[in-house]
Amino acid sequence: MGGDVLSQAEVESLLSAMDTGAKTAPVAPKRGASPSSAAQAPRPREKVTTYDFKRPERVGKEQMRALQTLHEGFGRNFGAALSALLRGIVEVKLTSVDQLTYSEFVFSLENPTCFNLLRADPLEGNLILDINPSILYPVIDRLLGGGRESGPLARRPLTEIELRLVTRITNLFLEELRHAWENVLKLDLEVVRVESNPQLVQIVPPNEVVVLISFELTVGDVRGMMNLCIPFNAIERIGGKLSSNSWVAYGRRQATPESVQSLSRSLQGSLVEVVVEMARTRISTKDLIGLRVGDIITTEKDIHTPLLVGVEGVPKFQAHAGAFKDHKAICIDGTIEPGKLVL
C-alpha cells in the first residue's frame, strides 16, 4: 500500500499492455498532441499535510474569530480602566488567540509567576489568568507610589501585601471580562486561588485542548504579557452562541454611578475652555471695520433670554449675566439636555 496511486489513464495503459503482451509505460503527450490525449496526462499528487493528534483543532474557525473580536474590545476597555487605576497611560493589545494543549501552555510560562485560578459560572471547570512578572512588578510599584523608572525584576513569589495589590488588578480584569461576555453569557467570575508555580495546578488533562488568549500590556517603557486560558470543555456547550452574531452587540454600555464618579475624579484637574455666547447678529463689513471701544451693538435677543454656555465647543448650560465683586459674571440656571438645545 506504500506505492504511488495510478491515474485512470495509467491503469488503462497497463491493461492494454497486458492484452498485447508488451511492456508499455505511460508516455507523456507529445508536442502538438490532441486535447483529448493531453487530458489523460498523469495529474500531480495533491499535497498531504500531517495530522497532529497531540494538537487537534477542536474549536471552529468561526468561534475563534468571535473570541478574537470579542476580546479586542475587552482589551481596549481594560486598558482604559487600568489607566485610570494607575493614573498613567496603559496600552493593552490583543496579540493572539490560539488553541493548544494544556501542557504546552503550562510549560511555556515562567516560574514563579502569578497564576490565578478562576471560577466562571455557569461555564464548566475553571479558567486561568496568568500575569507575567515582567509587567506585574512594575504595576505593583506604580500602585505603591513608585516612579516611572522600575528597579530590577524580582524572581520570587508574591508577598502577602503584593497579593492584596494584585487583587485590585484581577478584580478590574474580571469586571471588564464580565462586561465583554454579557451579550454571549452572563458570567459570575471569581478568583479561587493564586499560585506561583503553574505546574502545581492542573485544571484539565495535559493533552486537553485549551484556547489561549494573550494580551500585551505596555506601561511606560515596560512591556509584559497577560494570558487567559479557556479549556475547550468550558465553552463546548456554548459554541453555538459564539457562532451567532450576538457577541457583535458588545460595545458601549450604560454608565453606572460608580463609573461616573471614577471618571469625574480623574477629570477634576483638567483644564477646559468655557465660552459664553451673549447673542447673535449680522452686521456689514463696513460697520465691523468701523467699530471702536465703547460702541454698542444692538441685537434682537431679549435680555431675559438665557445665555448659552459651551464647554470645549459643546453647549452644556444656560445662564444669565450679572456682576460679582465688581466683575462681570454669569450665573448658571441649568443644564442643557442633549438634543434639546433651543436658540
Secondary structure as the mmCIF struct_conf table of DSSP 4:
data_model
#
loop_
_struct_conf.conf_type_id
_struct_conf.id
_struct_conf.beg_label_comp_id
_struct_conf.beg_label_asym_id
_struct_conf.beg_label_seq_id
_struct_conf.end_label_comp_id
_struct_conf.end_label_asym_id
_struct_conf.end_label_seq_id
BEND BEND1 GLY A 3 GLY A 3
HELX_LH_PP_P HELX_LH_PP_P1 ASP A 4 SER A 7
HELX_RH_AL_P HELX_RH_AL_P1 GLN A 8 THR A 20
TURN_TY1_P TURN_TY1_P1 GLY A 21 GLY A 21
HELX_LH_PP_P HELX_LH_PP_P2 ALA A 28 LYS A 30
TURN_TY1_P TURN_TY1_P2 ARG A 31 GLY A 32
HELX_RH_AL_P HELX_RH_AL_P2 PRO A 35 ALA A 39
TURN_TY1_P TURN_TY1_P3 GLN A 40 GLN A 40
BEND BEND2 ALA A 41 ALA A 41
HELX_LH_PP_P HELX_LH_PP_P3 PRO A 42 LYS A 47
HELX_LH_PP_P HELX_LH_PP_P4 THR A 49 TYR A 51
TURN_TY1_P TURN_TY1_P4 PHE A 53 LYS A 54
BEND BEND3 ARG A 55 ARG A 55
BEND BEND4 VAL A 59 VAL A 59
HELX_RH_AL_P HELX_RH_AL_P3 LYS A 61 LEU A 86
TURN_TY1_P TURN_TY1_P5 ARG A 87 ARG A 87
BEND BEND5 GLY A 88 GLY A 88
STRN STRN1 VAL A 90 THR A 101
HELX_RH_AL_P HELX_RH_AL_P4 TYR A 102 PHE A 107
TURN_TY1_P TURN_TY1_P6 SER A 108 SER A 108
BEND BEND6 LEU A 109 LEU A 109
BEND BEND7 ASN A 111 PRO A 112
STRN STRN2 CYS A 114 ASP A 121
TURN_TY1_P TURN_TY1_P7 PRO A 122 PRO A 122
BEND BEND8 LEU A 123 GLY A 125
STRN STRN3 ASN A 126 ILE A 131
HELX_RH_AL_P HELX_RH_AL_P5 PRO A 133 LEU A 143
TURN_TY1_P TURN_TY1_P8 LEU A 144 GLY A 145
BEND BEND9 ARG A 148 GLU A 149
HELX_LH_PP_P HELX_LH_PP_P5 PRO A 152 ALA A 154
BEND BEND10 ARG A 156 ARG A 156
HELX_RH_AL_P HELX_RH_AL_P6 GLU A 160 TRP A 181
TURN_TY1_P TURN_TY1_P9 GLU A 182 VAL A 184
STRN STRN4 ASP A 188 GLU A 195
BEND BEND11 SER A 196 SER A 196
HELX_RH_3T_P HELX_RH_3T_P1 PRO A 198 LEU A 200
BEND BEND12 ILE A 203 VAL A 204
TURN_TY1_P TURN_TY1_P10 PRO A 206 ASN A 207
STRN STRN5 VAL A 209 VAL A 219
TURN_TY1_P TURN_TY1_P11 GLY A 220 ASP A 221
STRN STRN6 VAL A 222 PRO A 231
HELX_RH_AL_P HELX_RH_AL_P7 PHE A 232 ILE A 235
BEND BEND13 GLU A 236 GLU A 236
TURN_TY1_P TURN_TY1_P12 ARG A 237 ILE A 238
HELX_RH_AL_P HELX_RH_AL_P8 GLY A 239 SER A 243
BEND BEND14 SER A 244 SER A 244
HELX_RH_3T_P HELX_RH_3T_P2 ASN A 245 ALA A 249
BEND BEND15 GLY A 251 GLY A 251
HELX_LH_PP_P HELX_LH_PP_P6 GLN A 254 THR A 256
HELX_RH_AL_P HELX_RH_AL_P9 PRO A 257 LEU A 267
TURN_TY1_P TURN_TY1_P13 GLN A 268 GLY A 269
STRN STRN7 VAL A 274 GLU A 277
HELX_RH_AL_P HELX_RH_AL_P10 THR A 285 ILE A 289
TURN_TY1_P TURN_TY1_P14 GLY A 290 GLY A 290
TURN_TY1_P TURN_TY1_P15 VAL A 293 GLY A 294
BEND BEND16 GLU A 300 GLU A 300
TURN_TY1_P TURN_TY1_P16 ILE A 303 HIS A 304
BEND BEND17 THR A 305 THR A 305
HELX_LH_PP_P HELX_LH_PP_P7 PRO A 306 PRO A 306
STRN STRN8 LEU A 307 VAL A 311
TURN_TY1_P TURN_TY1_P17 GLU A 312 GLY A 313
STRN STRN9 VAL A 314 PHE A 324
TURN_TY1_P TURN_TY1_P18 LYS A 325 ASP A 326
STRN STRN10 HIS A 327 THR A 335
TURN_TY1_P TURN_TY1_P19 PRO A 338 GLY A 339
#
